[in-house]
Amino acid sequence: MIRYFTVLMLLAFAWACQPEVSDASGGAEESVERAEYALVIHGGAGTILRENMTSEKEKEYTDALNAALDIGERILKAGGSSMDAVEQTIMYMEDSPLFNAGKGAVFTHDGKNELDASFMDGASRNAGAVGGVTTVKNPIRAARAVMEKSEHVMLVGKGAEAFAQEQGLDIVPPDYFFTQNRWDALQRTLEAENKQNGALLSNPDHKFGTVGCVALDNKGNIAAGTSTGGMTNKRYNRIGDAPIIGAGAYANNATCGVSCTGHGEYFIRYAVAYDVNALMDYKGLSLQDAAHHVIQEKLKAAGGSGGLIALDRNGKVAMPFNTPGMYRGYARPGEREVGIYGE
């Protein structure tokens, strides 16, 4: 009888010690082995439909997403920090006119470009952000500088621009951000607005353009960043979720890093980026379950549209969205995925 009991105990112990399975999408089971590195990006979510996309334009976006992943992955493979990977990856996307951030920023009601960005370090929980800047070439660099070079978390407008200049960041004239397609989008919106007796309208293309990146480096540190040009036709120096820590971005080495894209007012009200972290921290949910609940259930039920990218401390990835499409991609050792449409 004792021998039989001993055999049962050994079998139970062996079963308990078996490693759990992990998947790239961040499934319900937690991995016990951390990936050497992981990187996930987005370039905005919205009404992105295959039938409205030419093959040439689709290739442009796919190539741009892969190029952005190349930049971040190269840094992480070489043992670089997650913060450097996030900054350099987002800078590339800010410099591309394809995305609503930096060079590709949309226009306000007054025909200006007002840019926002945030940055967070999951190791220290330190964070920085800028809002409403008009002359900073790469707002993500300014956000990181606020985090590392100031005692503050958020700077806005002229003060943020003065700080960026003091830090030696690239300052450009406002017309640097002019692109014809973004200008044309504003004109279409204004025309539609006039037909509605001046009622304020947002972008008729229904795309929530933002760029973001979350990275995990070989030291286990997570960093997250988000950058945007905001909403077409916005007024009154409106600022959305992108520069708000906990709404547009969040990072915590113990749980996850998150970057969001969507209708910013909802992401602010529901503290979307932080909410994913909180569900993992307080309820013990997996990354995939937490991200799915926030985007597909909680936010959708409230009428909020958009998506997020996230990775956990082991490098598992989640990229949920409740819109027809989201520009997105991730890279881990030996793995890469890029997507545009809802599959």
N, C-alpha and C positions, 0 to 999 in steps of 0.2 A: 504493500500500500504506500509506504514511504517512497519507494523507488518510482511508483506511478505518479505520485504527487510531484516529485522532483522533476520528472520528465515534462510534466505540464508546465511547471514554473519556467523551465528552460525554454520551452517553445513560446511561451508568452513573452519572455524577455527578448527572444530573437525577433519576434514579430514587432514589438515596440521599438526596436532599434533600427528597423528598416528605413532607409531614406525615403522622404516623400517626394512626389513627382511635381515638377514645375512645368508650366507652359508659357509661351511667349506672350500670350494675351493677359497674363496675370490671373490665372484661374483660382478656384476656391482654395486650393491647397498651397500652403506656404513652403517655399524651397528652403532647405537647410544650408545650401551652398550659394554664396554670393557670386554673381557674374564678375568677371575681371573688370568690366565696364559696361555701361549701357547709356544710350542716348535716344531721346524721342523728341520730335519736333511737330509743330503745326504751322500752317500758313493761312488759317482762317476757315470758318464754317459758314454754311448758308445754303441757298438754293443753287447748288452746283450740280447740274444735270448733264449726263452724257450727251443727250440730244442737242444741248446748247453749246457744246464744246467742239471746236474743230480738232482734227487730229494734230495739226501743227501746234495749236495752243495747249493741247493736252501734253504734248511732248515737251513744250517749254516748261510747264509746271513740274512735270515728272523729273526733267533734267535738273531744274532748280532745287527741288527737294533732295535729290541725290547728291548734288553738289554741296548743299548745306550739311547733309549727313557726313559727307567726306571730310569736311573741315573739322567738325567736332570729333569724329572718330579718329582722325589722324592725331589729334591732341591727346585723346584718352589712351590710344594704343601706345603712345610714346611715354606714358606715365604722367601726363599733364593733369592739371586740376580740373575738377568739374566746373569751377567758376570760369576758367579760361575757355573751356569748351563751349559753355553757354554763351559767353560774351561774343566769341568769334563767330559762332554759328548764327546768332541773331544779327550780328553786324552784316554778314553776307546777305541775309534776307532783307535787312533794312536798305541795303544798297541796290536791291533788285526792284525795278518798277512793277514787277508782277504782284507784289504783296502790299497790302495797306499798312505800311510802316516805313518810316524813313522816306526814301526817294519816291516810293509809290503811294504816299499818304493821300487820303481823300481831302476834299475841300470843305471848309465850313460854309455857312450861309453867306458870310461876308467875303468869300473867295480867298480864304487864307488856309494854311496848313498848320494845325496845332497837334503836336506829338506828345505821347505819353509812354512811359516805360517803367518797369519795376524789376528788381533783382533781389534774390534772397539766398543766403548761405545756410544750408541745413545743419552744419556743424555747430555754429554759434547762434543761429536763429537771428543773426543780424540781417538788416534789410535796407534797401534804398530805393527811391523812386523820384521821378520827375513828371510834371504835368504841364500841358499847355505851352511847350517850348516851340519856337518857330525858326530858330537859327542853329540848332545843334544837329550836326549831320547824323550822328548815331546816338539816339537817346538812351540805348541800353548801356553805353559806356558812361553816360552821365549818371544813370541810376546806380551803377556799380560804384562810381566815384562818391556819390552821396553816402553809400553804405560804408565805404572804406576810409573816406577822407573828411567826413563831417560827423557831428554829433547828432544829426537829424536823420529822419527816415524819408520825408518827402519835401521836395522843393518844387515850386511852380513858377511859371511865367518868367518875367524879367530876372527875378532873383536866381532862378535855376539856370538861366542862360549866363548870367554873370559868374556864377559858381563854375559852370562848365568851362568858361573861358579862362578863369583863374587856374583851373586844373590842366590847362593846355590841350583840351579836346578840340576836335575840328569844328570850327564855326563857319557856317556858309550863309550867303544871302538867302532870304526867304524864297526867291524864285528858283533856287536849286531844286525845290520839291515839286515844281510844276511838271505835270505830265498831261498830255492832251486827253487821254481817255478818262482820267479822273476829273478833269475840267468839264468834259462833255457830260459825265455822269451828274455833276452838279447842275448843269444847265437843264438836263432832262427833269431833274427833281424840282427845280425852280419853276419850270414850265407847268409841271403837274400841280405844283402848289398853287400857282395862279388860277388854274382851273378849279381849284377847291376853295376859292375865295380867300387865299392866303393862309389856309390851315397848314401848320408845320408838318412836313413830310420827311421821312428818312429816305435812304437810298432805294430807288425803285428796283435795283438789281437784287435786293434782299441778300446781300453777302455781308457777313460780319467779319471784316478783314482785320486780322491781328496776326502777329507771328509770335511763336514761343518755343522755348527749348528747356528740357530738363535733362540733367546728366548725373551719372554716378561714376566716380573715378575709382582707381584701384586701392585707394585708402578708405573707401566706404563713405566718402563725403558726397552729399547730394547738393546740387544747386539748381535754381529755377529762375527763368526770366521771361518777361512778356513785353512786347512793344507794339504800338499801334498808332494809326493816324486818326482813330476815332470813327465817328459816323458822318457820312456825307450829309451836308446841310445842317450840322449841329450849330446851335446858337449859345450865346451867353457864356462862353468859355466852358461849355459842358465837358466834364471829365467822366469817363466810364470806369470800368472795373480794372483795366490793364495796369494802372499804376498803384492800385490799392492792394496792399498786402493782405492776404486772406481771401480776397475776392478774385483777382486776376492771376495771382501767383502765390505759392507757398512752398516752403521746403523745411523738412525736419528729418535728420538722419535716422531717427528712431522709427519713422513710419514711411514717408514718401515725399516726393516733390511733384508739384502740379503747376501747369500753365493752362489758362482758360481762353476761350474765344467764343463770343456770342453777343447777345443783347445785354450790354453791360449793366443796365439798371437791375436786372434780375440777378445777375451774378454778384452784385454788391449786396442786394437785400438778403440773399441766401448764403452769403459768405462761402461761395462754392468751393474755392480752392482749400480753404481751411476745413470745410465740412468733410471732405474726403479724408483728410488727416485725422479729424476728430472721430469719425466712424471706425477707423483702424485703431486709434489709440484707446478710445473708451469702450467700444463694443467688440474689438478684436476681429473686425471684418477683414477679409483679404482685400488687396488693392482693387481687384476686378469687381468684387461685390460692392465695395464702397463707391467706386467711381460710377458703376452702373446705376446704383440706387439714386445718387445725387442727380445725374444727368437724365436718365431715362424715366425715372419715377418722380422724384421730388420736384426737380426744376420743370419738367414737362407738365406736371399737374398744375403748376403755378402759372403756366403760360410762357415760360422762358425758353428761348431757342439758343442752341449753340452746342459746344462740346468742350472737351478738355483732353490733355495728354498728361500722363503721369507714369512714374516708375517708383517702385518700392526699394527698400534698403538692400534687397537681394538682386535688383536689376530686372524684376519682372515689369512688364509694360501693360498699360491700359490706354485706349484711345476711343472712348465712347462719344457719340454725338447723336442728337435728336433732330438733326436737319438732314436734307437730302444728301449732303456731301460735306467733307472736310478735308482740306489738304493736310496730309499727315505722313509720318514715316518714323521708323525706329531702326536702330542698329545695335547689335550686341556681337560678341565674338562669333564669327561664322554665320551670322544671321542678319538679314536686312529685309525690310518691307516698306513700300511706298504706296499710298493710296489716295484717291480723290473722291470717289463716289461711295455711296452706301452700298454694300455688297449683300 
